Amino acid sequence: MDIAALVSDPAAWAALITLVVMEVVLGIDNLVFISILSNKLPEAQRGHARRIGISLALIMRLALLGTLGWIVGLTQPVFTVPWQGPMGEHGEPIFELAFSWRDLILIAGGMFLVWKATIEIHEKVDPGQTAGVMDTKGVVQISLSAAVVQIIFLDIVFSIDSILTAVGMTEHVAIMMVAVVIAVAAMLVAAGPLSTFINNNPTVVMLALGFLLMIGAVLIADGFGVHVPKGYIYAAMAFSGGVEALNTLSRRAKPAPDKTLH
């Protein structure tokens, strides 16, 4: 189907809107990670790091769409591991766990997210026991190169997961590319305000790190063949975010203490 036919096809527009929404939602994970990581840089480098990270996410997604056959091949099993399951009354036989390259990438990315979020939580809870240079707010700083390397690794994981999800929704690569560009552009616009909001609200930082822990655990489970519907994950994130927003409004509504009584 040519471009003109796609533009005049209502089904193509419906697929595009659906894909844009899906890509934006899936991009939240990536955006939260980039925001937390960029806030560990000197203030002058934060915007630069966010632009690099989001630009790399766009480049990787478009490059992966250009090699769609190879991406789909990542779902083929590369090795199996025998596993003895729980024995039933008739004694079930040993079955095998099959792992594809996609599974291995998701497991590695999930383990990295769990490790990274755990380290960040430890820095927040017990900053005195953390090695590294801290800024005036007690945040351990990292170099721009270290931030970019970590962003690239997570970009790869999230990009592969995003593209494989998109493949199941439409067969037109052009629609996928347009959806990716629109979604990444939205991420680029939201990155600055989100990073500022996270940086200015310490409780939101801890909540975001909790999200990363949960996302990492879900990626690991997905790699082992346990598929958790993403709708549940994002519903939990939205509920937690809503509760935290109410807490923030409640704190702001409290009157300042009257110092004249002391």
N, C-alpha and C positions, 0 to 999 in steps of 0.2 A: 504494500500500500504506500502510495507516494504522500508527500507532505500535504498537498492540497486536499487529498481525500481524508487524511487524518484531521485536518483543521475543520472540515465540514461534518465529521462523524461525531454525533453526540456521545457515543460510547467511549471514544478516545478522550473527550473532555472529562467525562466522569472518571475514567481511569487516571487522568492527570491530577484531578483534584484529590482523589483518594490517595494517590502516591505522594503528593505534596504533604498532605496531612500526616501520612505514615512516616515520611522522611523527617519531618519536623519533630514528631514525637520521638522517633528513634534517635534523633540528634541531640535530645536533651541530655542523655547520658554523657555523650562526648563533650557537650558544652559545659556541663557541671565540672567535669574533670579538668578541662582547659581553664576554666575560671579559677578553680582552687589552685591549680599549678601556677598560673600566671600571677596570682596574688603573692606568691613566694619570691617573686622577682623584685628588683628595685622598681619604683613607680614609673620611671622613665622608660622601662623596657616592657612593661605589662601589655600595652596596646600592641606593640610589635610582636610579642609572643603569641597573642591571641590571633592576630592577622595571619601569622605564619601557620599556626595550627589549623585554623579554619580553611585557609587556602590549600594546605596539604590534604585536608579531608576532601575538598572538592576535586583536586587533581587525582587523588587515589580512586575516588568513586567513578569519575569519568574514564580513567584508565582501565578499571576493572570492567566497566560496561563495554569497553572496546575489546575485551578478551572474554566475552560471555561464555563461550564454549569451555574455556579453561576453568572459569569460576564454577560452572555447573559440575565440572569434573571433580571439583574438590569435595563433593558430597559422596563420591564413590569410596567404599571401604579400602583401606590400605593394609590393615592387619586386624586380626581378631585375637581376643583373649578368652580362653575357657573360663567359665565361672559356674560354680556350684550354687544354685539357687536354693531357697528354702524347700525342704522335702515335704511333699504332700502325703496323703494317706497311701497313695500308690507308688510313691518314690519317683519324683520327676528326674529326668536325666540332666546331665550337665549341659548348659547352654553357653553360647559364645557372645561376647560383647564385641561388636564391630566398630572400629574407629576409622573415620575419614580424616583428611587433612583439615576440613572445616572443624571437626570435633576437636582435634589437637590444638588448632588456633584458638578456639573458644575457651578450652581448658587453660591454655597458657595465659590468655588475656584475663580470664577470670581470676586466676591465681595472682597475677600481677595487681589487679584492682584490689583484691582482698589484702594483699601485702601492703600496697601503697596506702590504702585507707587506714589500715591498722597503725602504720607508722605515723600518719598524720594525726590520728586520734591520740596516740601516745604523746606527740609533741604538744597537743593542746592541753591534755590532762596533766602532764608532768614535764613542763618545759625545762625545768632545772636539770633534768637528767638527759637532755637531748644534746647531742654533739652538733656543732655547726655554728655559723655566724647568724645572730639574730638581729632583727631591726628594732626600732624603738617600741614596737607593739609586742615584742617577744615572738615574732614569727621567724622561723628558721628560713634563711634565704638560700636560693640555689642559683646556679649560673644559667644564662640563656641557653647555652648548648645542651645542658642537662635537661632543661625543660622541653626543648624541641625534640630530643631523642625520645623522651617518655611520651610526648604527644604523638609522635610518628607511630610508635608501637601501638598505642590505643587506637589511633586512626585506622590502622590496618585491620584490627579486630572488628571495630564497629563498621567499617566500610564493607567488609566481606559479609557480615551479618545483614547489613542494610540491603546490599545488592541482591543477595540470595532471596530475601523476603520480597523484593520488588519483582524478581523474575517470575514469581508465582502469581503476580497480579496482572501482568500484561506481557504481550510478546513483542511489543514495539520498543526498540531501543531508543528511538527519538523521544518518545514520551518519558521514558525513564531518565534520560539526560536532562530534559527540561525540568522535570520534577526535582532532580538532584540540585540543579543550579538555583532554582527558586528556594528550596529548603536551606541550602548553604548560605544564600544571601540573607535569609531570615536569621540564621544563626549569627552571621556577621553583625547584623544590626543589634541583636539582643545581647551579644557577648559583653560589650562594655557595661551597660546597665546592670546585667546579672552579676558580673564580677565586682562592681562597686557595691551592690546590695549585699552580696555574700561577705565582702571584706568589712563592711560597716556593721554587720550583725553577727557577733560571735556565735549565738545559738543557731543561726542559720548555717554557719560553717559546719557545726557538729551534725546537724540534720543532713546536710549535703554529703558528708562523709559516711553517714549511715546509709544513705541511698547508694553510694558507691560500693559499700560492703554488700548490700543486698543484690545489686546488679552483678557484682563479681561472683557471688554464690549462684545466681541464676545462670550465668554463663558456664560455670563449671558443671552444673547439673545438666544443662543443655548438651554439653560436650559428652556427657556420659549417657545421653539418650533419655533423660528425664525432662520433658518439655513443659515448662511452666508458662501458661498463657500470659503474654505481655500485658494484656488488659488488666490483669490482677495487679501486676507490678506498678503500672502507672496510676491505677486507682488508689493504691496504697500511698504512693508518692504524693498524689494530689490531696488526699485526705490529711496526711502529715503536714504538707505545706499549708493547707488551710488552717489547721490547728495552730501552727506556728505564726501565721499571719494574725490570727485572733489574739495570741499572746503578745505579739508586738504592739498591736493596737491597744491592748489593755495596759501595757507598760507605759505607753505614751499618754494615755488618758489619766494616769495617776497624777494628782497634784504634787508639785514640788514640795519637799519638807520645809516647814516654816523655821528658819534658822534664828528668828528673833526670840524664840522661847528658850534658847540655850545661852 
